[in-house]
C-alpha cells in the first residue's frame, strides 16, 4: 500500500499536532543545541552539517524558535534542550 505525501502529511499532523516540516525544523534546532553544547564544531560547521546553505539561515531560524541567537545559547553554558520525544 502506498500513501501519497498529502495523505501522509495530514495523518502526521492529526497524530502529532504539527506538520512534518515543523517537526523536522524542531529536530534541527535541537540538534544545533546539541552540537553547540558538545563544542567540537564552529557555528558554520554546524549550519552546513544540518543542511543550511549558510550560517545566517540557521542563526535566523534558531533565534526565531528560541528567542536567542546561537552565540547567546552557547554563552549560557547550560543545557536547555527539549527531549526529542517531547517535540
MARVEXVO-948172 format. One record per residue: x, y, z of N, C-alpha, C in turn; residue in one letter; chain. Coordinates in Angstrom, 3 decimals. Layout:
n_east / n_north / n_up / ca_east / ca_north / ca_up / c_east / c_north / c_up / code / unit
X / Y / Z / X / Y / Z / X / Y / Z / A / A
...
// end
This chain:
n_east / n_north / n_up / ca_east / ca_north / ca_up / c_east / c_north / c_up / code / unit
0.840 / -1.179 / 0.000 / 0.000 / 0.000 / 0.000 / 0.888 / 1.246 / 0.000 / X / A
0.611 / 2.157 / -0.899 / 1.354 / 3.400 / -0.979 / 0.452 / 4.560 / -0.606 / X / A
0.994 / 5.478 / 0.180 / 0.258 / 6.686 / 0.528 / 0.952 / 7.867 / -0.133 / X / A
0.159 / 8.800 / -0.611 / 0.793 / 9.983 / -1.187 / 1.195 / 10.932 / -0.066 / X / A
2.003 / 11.911 / -0.406 / 2.531 / 12.822 / 0.604 / 1.420 / 13.575 / 1.329 / X / A
0.422 / 14.006 / 0.594 / -0.671 / 14.762 / 1.206 / -1.375 / 13.959 / 2.287 / X / A
-1.655 / 12.714 / 1.996 / -2.313 / 11.843 / 2.965 / -1.411 / 11.595 / 4.168 / X / A
-0.154 / 11.317 / 3.904 / 0.814 / 11.097 / 4.981 / 0.940 / 12.346 / 5.852 / X / A
1.009 / 13.503 / 5.219 / 1.157 / 14.761 / 5.936 / -0.061 / 15.040 / 6.822 / X / A
-1.257 / 14.836 / 6.293 / -2.479 / 15.052 / 7.081 / -2.520 / 14.119 / 8.287 / X / A
-2.181 / 12.856 / 8.068 / -2.185 / 11.898 / 9.177 / -1.137 / 12.260 / 10.228 / X / A
0.029 / 12.654 / 9.781 / 1.088 / 13.062 / 10.705 / 0.615 / 14.239 / 11.554 / X / A
0.046 / 15.241 / 10.909 / -0.434 / 16.431 / 11.622 / -1.537 / 16.079 / 12.613 / X / A
-2.415 / 15.196 / 12.217 / -3.514 / 14.808 / 13.094 / -2.981 / 14.078 / 14.339 / X / A
-2.011 / 13.197 / 14.148 / -1.473 / 12.404 / 15.251 / -0.549 / 13.228 / 16.152 / X / A
0.347 / 14.019 / 15.540 / 1.374 / 14.709 / 16.307 / 1.096 / 16.193 / 16.566 / X / A
0.074 / 16.741 / 15.941 / -0.284 / 18.131 / 16.195 / 0.625 / 19.152 / 15.552 / X / A
1.435 / 18.716 / 14.592 / 2.302 / 19.641 / 13.854 / 2.611 / 19.016 / 12.497 / X / A
3.023 / 19.856 / 11.569 / 3.346 / 19.344 / 10.232 / 4.688 / 18.609 / 10.247 / X / A
4.915 / 17.851 / 9.221 / 6.200 / 17.148 / 9.061 / 7.319 / 18.175 / 8.986 / X / A
7.090 / 19.258 / 8.257 / 8.104 / 20.295 / 8.107 / 8.440 / 20.950 / 9.442 / X / A
7.420 / 21.235 / 10.235 / 7.638 / 21.857 / 11.549 / 8.404 / 20.912 / 12.470 / X / A
8.037 / 19.648 / 12.444 / 8.717 / 18.639 / 13.250 / 10.194 / 18.547 / 12.848 / X / A
10.441 / 18.537 / 11.553 / 11.811 / 18.483 / 11.044 / 12.614 / 19.706 / 11.491 / X / A
12.006 / 20.875 / 11.431 / 12.665 / 22.105 / 11.875 / 13.015 / 22.024 / 13.363 / X / A
12.076 / 21.575 / 14.178 / 12.328 / 21.473 / 15.617 / 13.448 / 20.483 / 15.923 / X / A
13.507 / 19.398 / 15.159 / 14.605 / 18.444 / 15.334 / 15.944 / 19.096 / 15.005 / X / A
15.984 / 19.890 / 13.942 / 17.223 / 20.573 / 13.570 / 17.669 / 21.560 / 14.642 / X / A
16.722 / 22.272 / 15.217 / 17.050 / 23.234 / 16.273 / 17.631 / 22.504 / 17.476 / X / A
17.026 / 21.403 / 17.860 / 17.539 / 20.628 / 18.998 / 18.900 / 20.024 / 18.692 / X / A
19.111 / 19.603 / 17.453 / 20.424 / 19.068 / 17.060 / 21.466 / 20.183 / 17.096 / X / A
21.091 / 21.377 / 16.660 / 22.017 / 22.514 / 16.720 / 22.416 / 22.785 / 18.165 / X / A
21.452 / 22.748 / 19.087 / 21.762 / 22.948 / 20.507 / 22.758 / 21.887 / 20.985 / X / A
22.494 / 20.661 / 20.595 / 23.366 / 19.561 / 20.999 / 24.790 / 19.771 / 20.484 / X / A
24.928 / 20.145 / 19.222 / 26.251 / 20.349 / 18.636 / 26.973 / 21.538 / 19.274 / X / A
26.233 / 22.579 / 19.616 / 26.837 / 23.730 / 20.309 / 27.360 / 23.283 / 21.663 / X / A
26.574 / 22.489 / 22.374 / 26.979 / 22.032 / 23.701 / 28.203 / 21.127 / 23.655 / X / A
28.311 / 20.291 / 22.624 / 29.480 / 19.421 / 22.514 / 30.746 / 20.211 / 22.252 / X / A
30.611 / 21.340 / 21.562 / 31.735 / 22.240 / 21.375 / 32.777 / 21.822 / 20.349 / X / A
32.548 / 20.784 / 19.606 / 33.538 / 20.325 / 18.647 / 33.473 / 21.003 / 17.286 / X / A
32.426 / 21.771 / 17.044 / 32.244 / 22.398 / 15.738 / 31.975 / 23.883 / 15.921 / X / A
32.411 / 24.683 / 14.938 / 32.049 / 26.097 / 14.971 / 30.651 / 26.252 / 14.367 / X / A
30.108 / 27.451 / 14.447 / 28.724 / 27.659 / 14.014 / 28.532 / 27.440 / 12.519 / X / A
29.536 / 27.740 / 11.716 / 29.435 / 27.480 / 10.275 / 29.358 / 25.984 / 10.009 / X / A
30.190 / 25.222 / 10.680 / 30.176 / 23.766 / 10.502 / 28.842 / 23.168 / 10.953 / X / A
28.303 / 23.682 / 12.025 / 27.007 / 23.203 / 12.498 / 25.928 / 23.486 / 11.453 / X / A
25.910 / 24.702 / 10.942 / 24.910 / 25.082 / 9.940 / 24.983 / 24.166 / 8.719 / X / A
26.179 / 23.969 / 8.195 / 26.323 / 23.143 / 6.996 / 25.993 / 21.679 / 7.275 / X / A
26.341 / 21.201 / 8.459 / 26.047 / 19.804 / 8.788 / 24.544 / 19.550 / 8.912 / X / A
23.790 / 20.596 / 9.204 / 22.339 / 20.465 / 9.322 / 21.617 / 20.771 / 8.012 / X / A
22.370 / 21.045 / 6.967 / 21.780 / 21.250 / 5.650 / 21.417 / 22.686 / 5.316 / X / A
21.860 / 23.640 / 6.114 / 21.600 / 25.043 / 5.813 / 22.606 / 25.526 / 4.783 / X / A
22.180 / 26.454 / 3.938 / 23.068 / 26.968 / 2.904 / 24.125 / 27.906 / 3.463 / X / A
23.835 / 28.497 / 4.603 / 24.805 / 29.386 / 5.237 / 24.480 / 29.505 / 6.722 / X / A
25.440 / 29.920 / 7.513 / 25.223 / 30.045 / 8.961 / 24.143 / 31.064 / 9.316 / X / A
23.988 / 32.082 / 8.505 / 22.991 / 33.109 / 8.761 / 21.575 / 32.523 / 8.755 / X / A
21.318 / 31.606 / 7.838 / 19.988 / 30.992 / 7.755 / 19.674 / 30.207 / 9.025 / X / A
20.641 / 29.457 / 9.521 / 20.446 / 28.722 / 10.776 / 20.267 / 29.699 / 11.927 / X / A
21.103 / 30.714 / 12.001 / 21.023 / 31.681 / 13.093 / 19.664 / 32.363 / 13.141 / X / A
19.159 / 32.741 / 11.987 / 17.870 / 33.418 / 11.908 / 16.748 / 32.500 / 12.392 / X / A
16.771 / 31.260 / 11.936 / 15.741 / 30.312 / 12.333 / 15.864 / 29.950 / 13.815 / X / A
17.090 / 29.801 / 14.301 / 17.324 / 29.473 / 15.702 / 16.766 / 30.572 / 16.595 / X / A
17.045 / 31.823 / 16.234 / 16.566 / 32.963 / 17.036 / 15.044 / 33.033 / 17.014 / X / A
14.464 / 32.768 / 15.861 / 13.003 / 32.800 / 15.735 / 12.361 / 31.744 / 16.642 / X / A
12.967 / 30.586 / 16.737 / 12.401 / 29.483 / 17.519 / 12.704 / 29.569 / 19.009 / X / A
13.875 / 30.079 / 19.366 / 14.301 / 30.039 / 20.773 / 14.299 / 31.402 / 21.448 / X / A
14.290 / 32.467 / 20.650 / 14.337 / 33.808 / 21.229 / 15.743 / 34.283 / 21.539 / X / A
16.737 / 33.476 / 21.185 / 18.130 / 33.882 / 21.405 / 18.967 / 33.405 / 20.224 / X / A
20.097 / 34.048 / 20.049 / 20.990 / 33.640 / 18.967 / 21.762 / 32.388 / 19.385 / X / A
22.367 / 31.740 / 18.410 / 23.200 / 30.575 / 18.715 / 24.354 / 30.962 / 19.627 / X / A
24.936 / 32.112 / 19.393 / 26.045 / 32.574 / 20.237 / 25.576 / 32.805 / 21.681 / X / A
24.397 / 33.396 / 21.822 / 23.851 / 33.600 / 23.169 / 23.616 / 32.256 / 23.854 / X / A
23.071 / 31.312 / 23.097 / 22.843 / 29.976 / 23.644 / 24.171 / 29.347 / 24.076 / X / A
25.166 / 29.506 / 23.232 / 26.492 / 28.954 / 23.511 / 27.067 / 29.552 / 24.794 / X / A
26.876 / 30.845 / 24.988 / 27.423 / 31.535 / 26.162 / 26.715 / 31.139 / 27.456 / X / A
25.481 / 30.671 / 27.355 / 24.755 / 30.260 / 28.560 / 25.495 / 29.156 / 29.309 / X / A
26.058 / 28.247 / 28.529 / 26.816 / 27.158 / 29.133 / 25.969 / 26.157 / 29.890 / X / A
24.662 / 26.186 / 29.654 / 23.785 / 25.219 / 30.299 / 22.947 / 24.505 / 29.254 / X / A
22.466 / 23.348 / 29.605 / 21.630 / 22.577 / 28.692 / 20.194 / 23.065 / 28.780 / X / A
19.666 / 23.455 / 27.650 / 18.264 / 23.880 / 27.574 / 17.580 / 23.167 / 26.424 / X / A
17.930 / 21.912 / 26.243 / 17.363 / 21.159 / 25.131 / 16.013 / 20.562 / 25.518 / X / A
15.218 / 20.337 / 24.500 / 13.937 / 19.666 / 24.667 / 14.154 / 18.204 / 24.303 / X / A
13.774 / 17.267 / 25.150 / 13.929 / 15.848 / 24.788 / 13.186 / 15.561 / 23.471 / X / A
13.796 / 14.751 / 22.628 / 13.223 / 14.503 / 21.302 / 11.818 / 13.924 / 21.369 / X / A
11.536 / 13.148 / 22.387 / 10.192 / 12.579 / 22.477 / 9.146 / 13.613 / 22.932 / X / A
9.594 / 14.817 / 23.270 / 8.685 / 15.888 / 23.682 / 8.445 / 16.909 / 22.570 / X / A
9.108 / 16.720 / 21.434 / 8.949 / 17.665 / 20.313 / 7.633 / 17.446 / 19.633 / X / A
// end
